[in-house]
Structures are given as structure tokens and as C-alpha cells.
Amino acid sequence: MSSPSSTRRTLTPALFRWHRWLGWIVGLQVLAWLSGGLLFTWLPFKDWVKAEALVHKPPLQLPPQWVASIASQAAALEAGPVLGLSAVATAQGPALRLRRAGGDSWLRLDGQAFVAPDAAAIERFARSLYKGGAVGLDVARVARVPVRALIVRETADRGDLWLASFDDRLQTRLYFDGRSGELVAVRNDAWVLYDFFWRLHLMDYGGGEDFSHPLVKAASLLAIVLVGTGAALSILAARRAWRQRTRRREAARVA
């Protein structure tokens, strides 16, 4: 039968090995958690990440006699069952968006025919929403928005968009629907940095929204085990130091 001292001598190296390997496995993720938490508290969320200091929401002011304008387009309204409708701001002014099973359609509230916006209309609309100091503006039609920082998807893989890029210090980017010219998203480099660390924080590198998946649960459990092995090693080290001091005191009394 093994003695308690021999058991401790066998257990201590094993705990040390577990603690060391868990430290390598969990350490990088813990660093990501801590770095992300620091960034979230430091980065101006509303002014930079949400770009409220640079871009204001599109105003939606219904023109006079808009009801009569809609009534004059009865044929478009009767094209099929309407599942939902809403007033929206577009690059051509306020419009009514009709949601149907086959896809959305739009009606201008001034009675004119609705056509897809061109680059000039997008540029005018983007400048009307921007309140920063940038002068340079580049407008381009994009079929697919590229992934930034390896895992950041600025429009959740939504394509067929107009991109209006301002040359300010945050590289403000406005995305508009390619068919209607509605503002889809406001992004910049601060948003990319925030979203990058947010995905690392959640360990959800795809959607960036799931905080209760097996990977993050496993990492959390391993972090607890890491702390547990560290605590056990600390207790064993404290007991060993106490025994050594006790032996020295006894040796001093005998001498």
C-alpha cells in the first residue's frame, strides 16, 4: 500500500503536466477573452463602432398626397398577395416596400415609376447621410462583399449592393440595396476590429451571434480545470513549504 507522501510525489508531476498543457490550450483563448473585454470597454461604441458621429439615419418624410399617389399605382398593388409592407427611405426618396412570396418590390410615394438607382443616385444619397469631414467618396456596385480580417462579414454574406466608401480616418463604408437603394449597413474599420474580437470572444467564427455552442462550453470547462489544477498545485506547494519549515525548526531545537 502506497504512503501519502509517495502518492503526493506521483500526483504533483501529473498535475503539473496537466496544468502546463491546459495552459497552452486555454491560454490563447483566455488572452482573446481578456483582450476583447478591454477593447469593448475602450472603443467608443456609439460614435465609432455604430458610426453615429459620422452618419445619421435616413429621414423618412412622407410627401403630401402620398395616399393618392399609391392609389394611382393600383396595378402594382394587385400584382399578387402582399405579405407585408413598410415605408422606407431609398436613394430615390420615400417609397413603399411590398413583401411578396416571390420577392420584394417598391412603389415611389411621389407617384413616379420606381427604377433601380444608379451610381449618381447612390452618391447623392450617401452624401446626404454623411456628416463627417471626408471629401473623397468612391461608389461601386459589389456582387459580393469580401471577408475582412479573415472572419468578419460586414453584411452577413448579403450581396448585390452599392458600396459608398468615404476616405475619413475610420474608412466609413455605407452599403445600399442594389435594387432599391435602401441603406443596409454602416461599417468602418472600428466596426471590423470590434466584430473581430467579438467573434473571438464568443468563439463563433461564422455567424458571430451564438454564445452557447459546444466549442465555447468546452473552452470554459477547460479554463475551470486549468484554475483547479493551479489551485491544487498551490496547495501542494504550500504544504511542502510548511513541512520543510517544520523540519528546520525541529532540527534547530535538536541542535
C-alpha positions as CSV (number, residue, x, y, z in Angstrom):
1,M,0.0,0.0,0.0
2,S,1.5,3.3,-1.1
3,S,2.1,6.0,1.5
4,P,0.5,9.5,1.4
5,S,3.9,11.0,0.7
6,S,4.5,8.7,-2.3
7,T,1.0,9.5,-3.6
8,R,1.8,13.2,-3.4
9,R,5.1,12.7,-5.2
10,T,3.2,10.9,-8.0
11,L,0.3,13.3,-8.2
12,T,2.4,16.5,-8.3
13,P,4.2,15.9,-11.6
14,A,0.9,14.7,-13.2
15,L,-0.9,17.9,-12.1
16,F,2.0,20.0,-13.3
17,R,1.8,18.3,-16.8
18,W,-2.0,18.8,-17.0
19,H,-1.7,22.4,-15.8
20,R,1.1,23.1,-18.4
21,W,-0.7,21.6,-21.4
22,L,-4.0,23.2,-20.3
23,G,-2.2,26.5,-20.1
24,W,-1.1,26.3,-23.7
25,I,-4.5,25.1,-24.9
26,V,-6.6,27.6,-22.9
27,G,-4.2,30.4,-22.6
28,L,-4.6,31.9,-26.1
29,Q,-8.4,31.9,-25.7
30,V,-8.2,33.4,-22.3
31,L,-6.0,36.1,-23.8
32,A,-8.6,36.7,-26.5
33,W,-11.3,37.0,-23.9
34,L,-9.4,39.5,-21.9
35,S,-8.2,41.5,-24.9
36,G,-11.7,41.6,-26.3
37,G,-13.1,42.7,-22.9
38,L,-10.5,45.5,-22.8
39,L,-11.3,46.6,-26.4
40,F,-15.1,46.6,-25.8
41,T,-14.7,49.0,-22.8
42,W,-12.2,51.2,-24.5
43,L,-13.5,51.6,-28.1
44,P,-16.2,54.3,-28.4
45,F,-19.2,52.2,-29.3
46,K,-21.8,54.6,-30.5
47,D,-19.5,57.2,-32.1
48,W,-17.1,54.8,-33.8
49,V,-18.4,51.3,-34.0
50,K,-22.0,52.3,-34.7
51,A,-20.7,55.4,-36.6
52,E,-23.3,57.7,-35.1
53,A,-20.8,60.5,-35.1
54,L,-20.4,60.3,-38.8
55,V,-23.6,59.0,-40.3
56,H,-27.2,59.8,-39.4
57,K,-30.2,57.6,-40.1
58,P,-32.1,58.3,-43.4
59,P,-35.0,60.6,-42.7
60,L,-38.4,59.3,-43.8
61,Q,-40.8,62.2,-44.5
62,L,-43.9,61.2,-46.5
63,P,-44.7,63.6,-49.2
64,P,-48.1,65.3,-49.4
65,Q,-50.8,63.4,-51.2
66,W,-48.8,60.2,-51.0
67,V,-52.0,58.1,-50.5
68,A,-53.4,59.3,-53.8
69,S,-50.0,58.5,-55.4
70,I,-50.2,55.0,-54.2
71,A,-53.8,54.6,-55.3
72,S,-52.7,55.6,-58.8
73,Q,-50.5,52.6,-58.9
74,A,-53.2,50.1,-58.1
75,A,-52.0,47.7,-60.8
76,A,-48.7,47.2,-58.9
77,L,-50.5,46.7,-55.7
78,E,-52.7,44.0,-57.3
79,A,-49.8,42.1,-58.8
80,G,-50.0,39.4,-56.2
81,P,-50.7,38.7,-52.5
82,V,-48.8,41.2,-50.2
83,L,-47.3,39.6,-47.1
84,G,-46.1,42.8,-45.6
85,L,-45.5,46.5,-46.4
86,S,-43.5,49.3,-44.9
87,A,-42.4,52.8,-45.7
88,V,-38.7,53.0,-46.4
89,A,-36.1,55.7,-47.3
90,T,-34.4,55.0,-50.6
91,A,-31.9,56.7,-52.9
92,Q,-35.0,58.0,-54.9
93,G,-36.8,59.3,-51.9
94,P,-39.5,57.7,-49.7
95,A,-41.1,54.5,-51.0
96,L,-43.4,51.7,-50.1
97,R,-41.8,48.3,-49.9
98,L,-44.1,45.4,-50.7
99,R,-43.0,42.0,-49.5
100,R,-44.3,39.1,-51.6
101,A,-43.5,35.4,-51.7
102,G,-41.6,35.9,-55.0
103,G,-39.5,38.8,-53.7
104,D,-39.8,42.5,-52.7
105,S,-41.0,45.3,-54.9
106,W,-41.1,49.1,-54.3
107,L,-43.5,51.9,-55.1
108,R,-42.4,55.6,-55.0
109,L,-44.6,57.7,-52.9
110,D,-44.4,60.6,-55.3
111,G,-46.2,58.7,-58.0
112,Q,-43.3,58.2,-60.3
113,A,-42.1,54.8,-61.6
114,F,-39.6,53.1,-59.4
115,V,-36.3,52.1,-61.1
116,A,-33.1,50.7,-59.6
117,P,-30.8,53.5,-58.5
118,D,-27.6,54.3,-60.4
119,A,-24.2,55.3,-59.0
120,A,-25.1,59.0,-59.2
121,A,-28.3,58.5,-57.1
122,I,-26.3,56.4,-54.5
123,E,-23.6,59.1,-54.3
124,R,-26.2,61.8,-53.6
125,F,-28.0,59.7,-51.0
126,A,-24.7,58.7,-49.3
127,R,-23.5,62.4,-49.1
128,S,-26.9,63.4,-47.6
129,L,-26.4,60.9,-44.8
130,Y,-22.8,61.5,-44.1
131,K,-21.8,64.2,-41.6
132,G,-18.1,63.7,-41.3
133,G,-15.3,65.7,-42.8
134,A,-14.2,63.5,-45.6
135,V,-14.4,64.8,-49.2
136,G,-13.4,61.8,-51.2
137,L,-16.2,59.3,-52.0
138,D,-16.0,56.2,-54.1
139,V,-19.2,54.4,-55.2
140,A,-19.1,50.9,-56.7
141,R,-21.6,48.0,-57.3
142,V,-20.5,44.9,-55.5
143,A,-21.9,41.4,-56.1
144,R,-20.2,40.0,-53.0
145,V,-18.7,41.8,-50.0
146,P,-15.3,40.5,-49.2
147,V,-14.5,39.0,-45.8
148,R,-12.3,41.3,-43.7
149,A,-9.8,40.2,-41.1
150,L,-10.3,36.6,-42.1
151,I,-13.6,36.1,-40.2
152,V,-15.5,39.4,-40.3
153,R,-18.5,39.6,-42.7
154,E,-19.7,43.2,-42.9
155,T,-23.1,42.3,-44.4
156,A,-23.6,38.7,-43.3
157,D,-22.8,37.4,-46.8
158,R,-25.5,39.6,-48.4
159,G,-24.6,40.6,-51.9
160,D,-25.8,42.8,-54.8
161,L,-25.1,46.0,-53.0
162,W,-23.9,49.5,-53.7
163,L,-20.8,50.4,-51.6
164,A,-20.1,54.1,-50.8
165,S,-16.7,54.5,-49.3
166,F,-15.5,57.7,-47.6
167,D,-11.9,58.5,-47.1
168,D,-12.1,59.5,-43.4
169,R,-9.8,58.1,-40.7
170,L,-12.2,55.2,-40.0
171,Q,-12.8,54.4,-43.6
172,T,-16.6,54.7,-43.3
173,R,-18.5,52.4,-45.7
174,L,-22.2,52.7,-46.4
175,Y,-23.9,49.7,-48.0
176,F,-27.1,50.2,-50.0
177,D,-29.5,47.6,-51.5
178,G,-28.7,47.2,-55.2
179,R,-32.4,47.2,-56.3
180,S,-33.9,49.9,-54.1
181,G,-31.0,52.0,-52.7
182,E,-32.1,51.4,-49.1
183,L,-29.3,51.8,-46.5
184,V,-28.4,48.3,-45.5
185,A,-25.4,48.8,-43.1
186,V,-22.9,51.3,-42.0
187,R,-19.4,49.9,-41.4
188,N,-15.9,51.1,-40.8
189,D,-12.5,49.9,-39.6
190,A,-13.5,50.3,-35.9
191,W,-16.6,48.1,-36.5
192,V,-14.3,45.4,-38.2
193,L,-12.0,45.5,-35.2
194,Y,-14.9,45.2,-32.7
195,D,-16.6,42.4,-34.6
196,F,-13.3,40.5,-35.0
197,F,-12.7,40.4,-31.2
198,W,-16.5,39.8,-30.7
199,R,-16.3,36.6,-32.7
200,L,-13.1,35.6,-30.9
201,H,-14.9,36.3,-27.6
202,L,-17.9,34.1,-28.5
203,M,-15.7,31.6,-30.4
204,D,-18.4,31.8,-33.1
205,Y,-16.3,32.4,-36.2
206,G,-19.2,32.1,-38.6
207,G,-22.3,34.0,-37.6
208,G,-20.8,35.8,-34.6
209,E,-24.0,35.5,-32.5
210,D,-24.1,32.1,-30.9
211,F,-22.7,32.2,-27.3
212,S,-23.9,28.8,-26.3
213,H,-22.2,26.3,-28.6
214,P,-20.0,23.2,-27.8
215,L,-16.7,25.0,-28.5
216,V,-17.1,27.8,-26.1
217,K,-18.6,25.4,-23.5
218,A,-15.5,23.2,-23.8
219,A,-13.2,26.1,-23.5
220,S,-14.9,27.3,-20.4
221,L,-14.7,23.9,-18.8
222,L,-11.0,23.6,-19.7
223,A,-10.4,27.1,-18.2
224,I,-12.1,25.9,-14.9
225,V,-9.9,22.7,-14.9
226,L,-6.8,24.9,-15.5
227,V,-7.7,27.0,-12.5
228,G,-8.4,23.8,-10.5
229,T,-5.1,22.2,-11.3
230,G,-3.3,25.5,-10.5
231,A,-5.1,25.7,-7.1
232,A,-4.2,22.1,-6.4
233,L,-0.5,22.7,-7.2
234,S,-0.6,25.8,-5.0
235,I,-2.0,23.8,-2.1
236,L,0.6,21.1,-2.5
237,A,3.4,23.6,-2.7
238,A,2.2,25.3,0.4
239,R,2.1,22.0,2.3
240,R,5.6,21.1,1.1
241,A,6.9,24.5,2.3
242,W,5.2,24.1,5.6
243,R,6.7,20.7,6.2
244,Q,10.1,22.0,5.3
245,R,9.9,24.8,7.7
246,T,8.7,22.4,10.4
247,R,11.6,20.1,9.8
248,R,14.1,23.1,10.0
249,R,12.5,24.2,13.3
250,E,12.8,20.7,14.8
251,A,16.4,20.3,13.6
252,A,17.2,23.7,15.2
253,R,15.7,22.5,18.6
254,V,17.7,19.3,18.5
255,A,20.9,21.1,17.7
